[in-house]
Amino acid sequence: MILHGVIVVVLVFLLYRQVGHGRAFLFWVAWAFKLGMGIALGLVYQYYYSANDTWLFFQDAVKLADLARTDFQHYLQFLFTNESSDPLLPELANTQVRSLFLVKILSLVAWIGSDNYWVCVYYFSFLSFAAAWHLYTTVARLIPDSNSASALAFLFFPSVVFWSAGLVKETLALAGIYFIAATFLHIMKTNRVSGWQLILTGLSLWISWNLKYYWTAVLMAVVITSLIIHFLRVKITSLNKHPILGWLVLFLILSLAVSVLHPNFYPDRFLHVLVSNHQDYLKISRPDNLIHYYNLQASWWSVAINTPWALISGIFRPWLGEAGGLTGWAAAIENLVLLILVLALAFKKQWQTTRKMLLFSVLVYIFLLAVFLALSTPNLGTLSRYRVGFLPFLVFIITYRNPLLGYLTRRLPFGND
């Protein structure tokens, strides 16, 4: 364990040498916070939660790592072929496709890390931190006066860091989302992309799709739409008059195209899957830990009626008055902070922006994920974890040039943009 700790520290130091110069204090504090949250997640699952997701992932990964040591050919076959008839599969706790994908990746780390849970946390936290730091520096470099908002959103917002630091699907999925977002911003700013960026983005897309396909599908629809409109505006000048309208039309077309990529996105199945997931959570959740909707049905009219409440609940609940337990109170306090930051925007003196289409595209991503996650996952505890797919982007938007944040960060060591 000590050896792997040294290896990870060396990796972090090399990352710092490459991309951290000029931000030493911020870099090392953010890394320590990420690693600490990864350890905290493991401890919370070990001693607090009854559902031991992260430890079950690890136990399954250890079984695969043992297989790699005794029968490497069988291990490779399990990793890269259809394993539905494999005799090892019934011995695993996680056989659902996305969970098994994580277990396979984790087994490689467990094999290297001598089957030590905390060593695996070291490496997962490093990958997550590298992705977060990459997006933070990209945003801070390309968007003026964004250092503080970007740091808070991608490096320090508690629930985002907590749910993307340990041995859970969100860690690698959000890392993939971050790399895709960083490449998207780079292209929008420079109109070009390097080979290594394409390779990392392709790998990120593959990982995030296999772990959180709904995050990735919405993000890619937004990204591709924005890039097409961005380049078409140079050749079709009429688009410059109504770029948002053109964006919406193209987005609807691409969304229909994306709907064929996964059975749950088929137009005739999407709403039924959403309501079915909703009903499943109703059966296993306490009434006081649920978002209650008005007669939610598998129809667009029903979804439209419930959308405002889903949006509010997906972003700001649980309230302080409905929180319960350690994690519930932590989520409620964080949501109160979000609400205060939103209200503080009323004191913002300047609202002009030269990036209207970029802002609009990010808002669409946040809106769609917030609404449909809240509708399909009405359990407030589970939703607090799932919403990290959009939460850092929301935090960035509401904190960028936020009067309250500006006042506070001027008093912090890294507050000067």
C-alpha positions in Angstrom: 0.0 0.0 0.0 2.8 2.4 0.8 4.5 1.6 -2.5 1.4 2.4 -4.5 0.9 5.6 -2.4 4.4 6.7 -3.5 3.6 5.8 -7.1 0.4 7.9 -7.0 2.2 10.9 -5.4 4.8 10.7 -8.2 2.1 10.6 -10.8 0.4 13.6 -9.2 3.8 15.5 -9.0 4.4 14.7 -12.7 0.9 16.1 -13.5 1.8 19.2 -11.5 5.0 19.7 -13.4 3.1 19.4 -16.6 0.0 21.5 -16.0 0.0 22.9 -12.4 2.7 25.6 -12.5 1.5 28.9 -11.2 -1.3 27.3 -9.2 0.7 25.3 -6.7 -1.5 26.0 -3.6 -4.8 25.3 -5.5 -3.4 22.2 -7.2 -2.3 20.4 -4.0 -5.3 21.5 -1.9 -7.6 20.3 -4.7 -5.7 17.0 -4.9 -5.8 16.4 -1.2 -9.5 17.2 -1.1 -10.2 14.7 -4.0 -8.3 11.9 -2.3 -9.8 12.7 1.1 -13.3 12.5 -0.5 -12.5 9.2 -2.1 -11.4 7.7 1.2 -14.5 9.2 2.9 -16.8 7.6 0.3 -15.4 4.2 1.1 -15.7 4.7 4.8 -19.3 6.0 4.5 -20.3 2.9 2.5 -18.5 0.7 4.9 -19.9 2.0 8.2 -23.0 4.1 7.3 -24.9 2.8 4.2 -26.6 -0.5 4.2 -26.2 -0.9 0.5 -22.5 -1.5 0.0 -22.2 -0.6 -3.8 -18.6 0.4 -3.8 -17.4 -2.5 -1.7 -19.4 -5.0 -3.8 -17.7 -3.5 -7.0 -14.4 -4.0 -5.3 -15.1 -7.6 -4.2 -16.2 -8.6 -7.7 -13.0 -6.9 -9.1 -10.9 -8.9 -6.7 -12.5 -12.1 -8.0 -11.5 -11.1 -11.6 -8.0 -10.1 -10.5 -7.6 -13.6 -8.9 -8.7 -15.1 -12.2 -6.1 -13.0 -14.0 -3.4 -14.5 -11.8 -4.5 -18.1 -12.3 -5.9 -18.2 -15.8 -4.9 -15.1 -17.7 -6.4 -16.3 -21.0 -9.8 -16.9 -19.3 -9.5 -13.4 -17.8 -8.9 -11.8 -21.2 -11.8 -13.7 -22.6 -14.1 -12.5 -19.8 -13.0 -8.9 -20.4 -13.4 -8.7 -24.1 -16.1 -11.2 -25.1 -19.7 -11.8 -24.3 -19.6 -13.2 -20.8 -23.3 -14.2 -20.4 -22.4 -18.0 -20.3 -19.2 -17.6 -18.4 -19.1 -19.8 -15.3 -17.6 -17.0 -13.2 -20.6 -14.7 -13.8 -23.0 -16.2 -11.2 -20.3 -15.7 -8.6 -20.4 -11.9 -9.1 -22.7 -9.5 -7.2 -22.8 -7.1 -10.2 -24.0 -8.6 -13.4 -25.8 -5.6 -14.8 -24.0 -4.4 -18.0 -22.8 -1.0 -16.7 -21.8 -2.2 -13.3 -19.9 -5.1 -14.8 -18.1 -2.7 -17.1 -16.9 -0.8 -14.1 -15.9 -4.1 -12.4 -13.8 -5.1 -15.4 -11.9 -1.8 -15.3 -11.5 -1.9 -11.5 -10.2 -5.5 -11.8 -7.1 -4.2 -13.6 -6.4 -1.7 -10.8 -7.1 -4.4 -8.2 -4.7 -6.7 -9.9 -1.9 -4.1 -10.0 -2.8 -2.9 -6.5 -2.6 -6.3 -4.7 -6.3 -6.4 -4.0 -6.3 -3.4 -1.7 -9.4 -1.3 -1.7 -7.6 1.9 -0.7 -4.9 1.5 -3.3 -7.7 1.4 -5.9 -9.1 4.6 -4.4 -5.7 6.2 -4.9 -5.7 5.5 -8.6 -9.4 6.3 -9.2 -9.0 9.5 -7.4 -5.9 10.4 -9.4 -7.8 9.8 -12.7 -10.8 11.8 -11.5 -8.6 14.7 -10.3 -6.6 14.8 -13.6 -9.9 15.1 -15.5 -11.3 17.8 -13.2 -8.0 19.7 -13.3 -7.9 19.5 -17.1 -11.4 21.0 -17.4 -10.7 23.6 -14.7 -7.6 24.9 -16.5 -9.3 24.8 -19.9 -12.2 26.9 -18.6 -10.0 29.3 -16.6 -7.8 29.8 -19.7 -10.6 30.3 -22.3 -13.2 32.2 -20.3 -12.1 35.5 -18.7 -12.5 36.0 -15.0 -13.6 32.4 -14.5 -10.8 31.0 -12.2 -12.8 31.2 -9.0 -16.1 29.8 -10.5 -14.2 27.0 -12.3 -12.3 26.0 -9.2 -15.4 25.8 -7.1 -17.4 24.0 -9.7 -14.9 21.4 -10.8 -12.5 21.0 -7.9 -14.2 21.9 -4.7 -18.0 21.6 -4.8 -18.5 18.9 -2.1 -21.0 16.5 -3.5 -19.5 16.6 -6.9 -16.0 15.7 -5.5 -17.4 13.1 -3.1 -19.4 11.2 -5.7 -16.6 11.3 -8.3 -13.6 10.3 -6.2 -14.2 6.7 -5.1 -14.9 3.2 -6.6 -18.3 4.1 -8.1 -19.5 4.5 -11.7 -19.8 8.2 -11.4 -16.0 8.6 -10.9 -15.0 7.4 -14.3 -18.2 8.6 -16.1 -17.8 12.2 -14.9 -14.0 12.1 -15.7 -15.1 11.2 -19.3 -17.7 14.0 -19.4 -15.0 16.4 -18.2 -12.6 15.4 -21.0 -15.3 15.7 -23.6 -16.4 19.1 -22.3 -12.8 20.4 -22.3 -12.2 19.3 -25.9 -15.5 20.9 -26.9 -14.5 24.2 -25.4 -11.1 24.0 -27.0 -12.6 23.5 -30.4 -15.2 26.3 -29.9 -12.4 28.7 -29.0 -9.6 27.7 -31.5 -11.4 25.8 -34.3 -8.9 23.0 -34.1 -8.1 19.9 -32.1 -4.9 17.9 -31.6 -4.4 14.2 -32.1 -4.0 13.4 -28.4 -7.2 15.3 -27.6 -9.1 13.2 -30.1 -7.8 10.0 -28.7 -8.5 11.0 -25.1 -12.0 12.3 -26.1 -12.8 9.0 -27.9 -11.7 7.0 -24.9 -13.7 9.2 -22.6 -16.7 8.9 -24.8 -16.5 5.1 -24.8 -16.1 4.9 -21.0 -18.8 7.4 -20.1 -21.2 5.9 -22.5 -20.7 2.4 -21.0 -21.1 3.7 -17.5 -23.7 6.5 -17.8 -25.2 6.4 -21.3 -27.9 9.0 -20.5 -25.4 11.6 -19.4 -23.3 11.0 -22.5 -26.2 10.9 -24.9 -27.5 14.3 -23.8 -24.0 15.8 -23.7 -23.1 14.6 -27.2 -26.4 15.9 -28.6 -25.6 19.3 -27.2 -21.9 19.2 -28.2 -22.4 18.1 -31.7 -25.3 20.6 -32.3 -23.1 23.4 -30.9 -20.1 22.5 -33.1 -22.2 22.2 -36.2 -23.9 25.6 -35.7 -20.5 27.1 -34.7 -18.9 26.1 -38.0 -22.0 26.7 -40.2 -22.3 30.3 -38.9 -19.1 31.1 -40.8 -20.6 29.9 -44.1 -24.3 30.6 -43.6 -24.5 34.2 -42.4 -28.3 34.1 -41.9 -27.6 31.8 -38.9 -26.0 34.7 -37.1 -29.4 36.4 -36.9 -31.1 33.6 -35.1 -28.4 31.1 -33.9 -30.5 29.9 -31.0 -33.4 29.0 -33.3 -31.1 27.2 -35.6 -29.5 25.4 -32.7 -32.9 24.2 -31.4 -34.0 22.8 -34.8 -30.7 21.0 -35.3 -30.8 19.7 -31.7 -34.2 18.1 -32.2 -33.1 16.4 -35.4 -29.9 15.1 -33.8 -31.8 14.0 -30.7 -34.1 11.8 -32.9 -31.0 10.4 -34.5 -29.3 9.7 -31.1 -32.5 7.9 -30.0 -31.6 4.9 -32.1 -28.3 4.3 -30.2 -29.9 2.7 -27.1 -33.2 0.9 -26.7 -34.2 3.1 -23.7 -34.0 6.1 -26.0 -36.4 4.8 -28.7 -39.2 7.3 -28.9 -41.9 4.7 -28.3 -40.1 3.4 -25.2 -38.4 6.4 -23.6 -41.4 7.6 -21.6 -42.4 4.1 -20.6 -38.9 3.4 -19.3 -38.9 6.8 -17.4 -42.2 6.0 -15.7 -41.2 2.4 -15.0 -38.0 3.5 -13.3 -40.0 6.1 -11.3 -42.4 3.4 -10.1 -39.5 1.1 -9.2 -38.1 3.8 -6.9 -41.5 4.4 -5.3 -41.6 0.7 -4.2 -38.2 0.7 -2.5 -38.1 4.3 -1.0 -39.6 5.9 2.1 -42.4 8.3 1.3 -40.5 11.1 3.2 -37.5 10.6 0.9 -39.4 10.9 -2.4 -40.3 13.6 -4.9 -44.1 13.4 -5.3 -45.5 14.3 -8.7 -48.9 14.9 -10.0 -50.2 11.7 -11.6 -47.0 11.0 -13.6 -47.9 9.0 -16.8 -46.0 7.9 -19.9 -47.1 10.9 -21.9 -45.4 14.1 -23.0 -48.3 16.2 -21.5 -47.8 14.5 -18.1 -44.1 15.1 -18.3 -44.6 18.8 -19.2 -47.0 19.4 -16.3 -44.5 17.9 -13.8 -41.3 19.4 -15.4 -41.2 22.6 -13.2 -41.4 20.6 -10.0 -38.9 18.1 -11.3 -36.4 20.9 -12.2 -36.8 22.6 -8.8 -36.5 19.3 -6.9 -33.6 18.0 -9.0 -31.5 21.1 -8.2 -32.6 22.3 -4.7 -33.9 19.3 -2.8 -33.8 18.0 -0.1 -34.6 21.1 1.8 -33.3 21.6 5.3 -36.7 20.7 6.7 -36.8 17.3 5.0 -33.2 16.2 5.5 -32.5 13.1 7.6 -29.2 11.5 8.5 -25.6 12.6 7.9 -25.7 12.5 4.1 -29.2 14.0 4.0 -28.2 17.0 6.1 -25.0 17.5 4.0 -27.1 17.5 0.8 -29.6 19.9 2.3 -26.9 22.4 3.4 -25.3 22.2 0.0 -28.7 22.9 -1.7 -29.2 25.9 0.5 -25.9 27.2 -0.7 -27.0 26.7 -4.3 -30.2 28.6 -3.6 -28.3 31.5 -2.0 -26.0 31.7 -5.0 -28.9 31.8 -7.4 -30.6 34.5 -5.4 -27.3 36.5 -5.3 -27.5 36.7 -9.1 -30.2 39.3 -8.6 -27.4 41.7 -7.6 -25.4 41.0 -10.7 -24.7 44.3 -12.4 -23.8 43.1 -15.9 -25.5 40.3 -17.8 -24.0 40.8 -21.2 -22.2 37.9 -22.7 -20.5 37.2 -26.1 -21.0 33.4 -25.6 -24.8 33.3 -25.8 -24.9 30.0 -27.8 -22.4 28.3 -25.5 -24.4 29.4 -22.4 -27.6 28.3 -24.0 -26.2 24.8 -24.9 -25.0 24.3 -21.3 -28.3 25.3 -19.9 -30.1 22.8 -22.2 -27.8 20.1 -21.0 -28.5 21.0 -17.3 -32.2 21.4 -17.9 -32.7 18.0 -19.6 -30.6 16.0 -17.2 -32.1 17.7 -14.1 -35.7 17.1 -15.3 -35.4 13.6 -16.5 -33.2 12.4 -13.7 -35.6 13.9 -11.2 -38.6 12.2 -12.9 -37.0 8.8 -13.3 -35.2 8.8 -10.0 -37.5 10.4 -7.4 -35.5 9.1 -4.4 -33.8 12.2 -3.1 -30.8 10.3 -1.8 -30.1 8.5 -5.0 -30.7 11.7 -7.0 -28.1 13.6 -5.0 -25.6 11.1 -6.4 -26.9 10.9 -10.0 -27.1 14.6 -10.5 -23.3 15.1 -10.4 -23.5 14.6 -14.1 -24.9 18.1 -14.5 -24.3 19.8 -11.1 -20.7 21.1 -11.7 -21.8 22.9 -14.9 -24.7 24.4 -13.1 -22.4 25.5 -10.2 -20.1 27.2 -12.8 -22.9 29.1 -14.4 -24.4 30.4 -11.2 -21.0 31.3 -9.7 -19.4 32.9 -12.7 -19.1 36.6 -11.9 -21.5 36.0 -9.0 -21.4 39.1 -6.7 -21.4 37.0 -3.5 -18.7 34.6 -4.7 -16.6 37.5 -5.9 -16.8 39.1 -2.4 -15.8 35.9 -0.7 -13.0 34.7 -3.0 -11.2 38.0 -2.9 -10.3 36.9 0.6 -8.9 33.5 -0.4 -5.3 32.7 -1.5 -6.5 31.7 -5.0 -9.2 34.2 -5.3 -7.5 36.6 -7.7 -8.4 35.8 -11.3 
